[in-house]
Amino acid sequence: MADTAIDYAAVFQALPGMVALLTPELVYADANEEFLRLSGRTREQVVGRYLFDVFPDNPTDPAASGMRNLAASLTRVVDSGERDAMALQRYDVESTQRPGEWEVRYWSPVNAPVLGPDGSVVLLIHKVEEITELIRARSRRQGDRARVLEAELYTRARELQEVNERLRRAHAREREVALALQKAMMPSPSPVRHHRAAVRYRPAVSALNVCGDWYDLVDLPGEDRIGVAVGDVVGHGLAAACAMGQLRSALSAASLVAAGPAQALDALGLYADSVEGAENTTVVQTCMDWATHTITYSSAGHPPPALLRRDGTVTFLDQATDPPLGARPEHVPRPQAAVGFTEGDTLVLYTDGLIERRHEDIDTGLTRLAAALTRHRHTAPEPLADALLLDLLPPDGATDDTALVIIRL
């Protein structure tokens, strides 16, 4: 079997259910034999044509909503890159034998994306199960009572779909506001002083999964010192974005007056006690000093920064790790550590969306990051940031937000 090539075109045509492929512009790219048979259309009548030119709404039914509902579902799939299962639909079909006559039909559709290498939707899988005969059979067996139940079921299904659509729109608005808030509060990606820096922020693909990841770069007092922090607030949506903004601003201010990263995180921990939703936030604060060629750092439960040496070796800065903010009932001073660097080394800070995967140990993600850094060790910060996102994020899109900061030392 390993040496036998599978004819996927033949498999597609032999599928026992109704399946069609649509472009993102809702033009039929293909349809299997079962789809053509049950819809009463030929391949020439379907492939290459706009969906709703082939299957418009019944003009004799003023309450017809099948076309509108199907268009909304397919648009959601294109926009979100996620599968969408629709409620029971009545979608009448014009008879090919008797033009002008419309046959009452009931369908259960599911729409799913086919993603390209860059994560964009290149095709839509439109799978449909026709249940017209099932409903008619029940009506014949049970008479008037079945018809009443059928009408009630259809009404409830339409009501449920309308409620779901309102919820989707509300979540979409919250996502837009949260992303705008995050963008407004993030610092400029321009280099701090003369040091070469690259930053990236990638929101999760899910429309409901806007998180509280952040980064911060700030010039510190002294001859040639900068502070870089990356953090991750637990939770999603506007609440996480608001907590993120407060914590980022507080840490930025604290780092300007603190004696070092540990003291800055101490101050942030005390402040976090008064911020709703700040519990269990992870954050790492670093200070780079070019006069002494040292990186001082402290971590509150955050994945360790990676130091890429010029020779391609990677060291994870994990010698000053403490629990997340608010995880201890009593205040305990944070630990702090330091490591030397040479000109041409690269420091990489990130949030867990870059390395963590479900059902996978975090060490696997760290190993994957180290390998990618070694592979791209001669790459400048800007293209390196793009290369890491391409290498490490899932091809179908990340389920968690990702913040990434790269400093060429």
C-alpha angles and dihedrals in degrees: 000000000000090000095045116097113222116229098221092180089059091046090052092052092046096051109126094223133065109272130167133176119224132187117234085260088061096250117142110252094176143337130201124238094259092054092052093045097050095041091049094233134125124231090251090055092053117027114083094014131110112263097237094045086061096040112023124170119276103268091203092061111071090190094055110133104158095105093049093047094047092048090051092050094049091047090053091053092050092048099042103029088226135121117260124200113198129213120249109298133201104211114165120213126212113242114248090205096049110030112208093032118104125209118215107238134176123206141183107207131190122188124196136176130242107209127212125221091274093053096254122131110259099167139013123222108215108193118181133186114197113215099172094112091048091056092045092049091053090048092053092049098045104028121201095356091058091050090052091050090047092053091047092049092050092048092050091048091053091047091050091050091051091051091049091050092052090050091050091052091049092050091046091054091048090050092051092050093046093049091047090050092049092048093049092052098045116098122245114279091227115119118274106245106320098327118117111244138168126191132188135183121190119182119215116268094238114097089220099046109079106149139190104255117145144169133200135194121189138170109241128210112272141059100302114350133132133182123218124186135178124189144174126208117207113243139037142261131020094335092058092044092052093048089047092055093051094047094046092052092046094050092046090055094043093052090059094061104025122103090234146331094290093055090046090054090047089057092045091052092054091047092048090063088073097045116090111231095016095111115121094009111159121216140163123204122197134183121201117200116189092187091064097021092231136132114212116194147170129188132204101201094308127137109269120262114246122232111204112201122211090250091059099256117133126214121191113216098228104136097098105046123146135168120286122272114294094010094117122067090216131040115259122177113257120245122245134198138181136211131186125240137191129217111281096032117125129222118206123193122181146155125252094263088079097058112015124092130176115265090013131110114244090235088066090057092047091051090050090051093049091050092050092049092050090048092053097034094128093051122110118243099261098050089037090059091052092046093052093050091048094047099041110032117083113262091235092053134274121282091209133048118261128209119185132184124183123188122187104213 
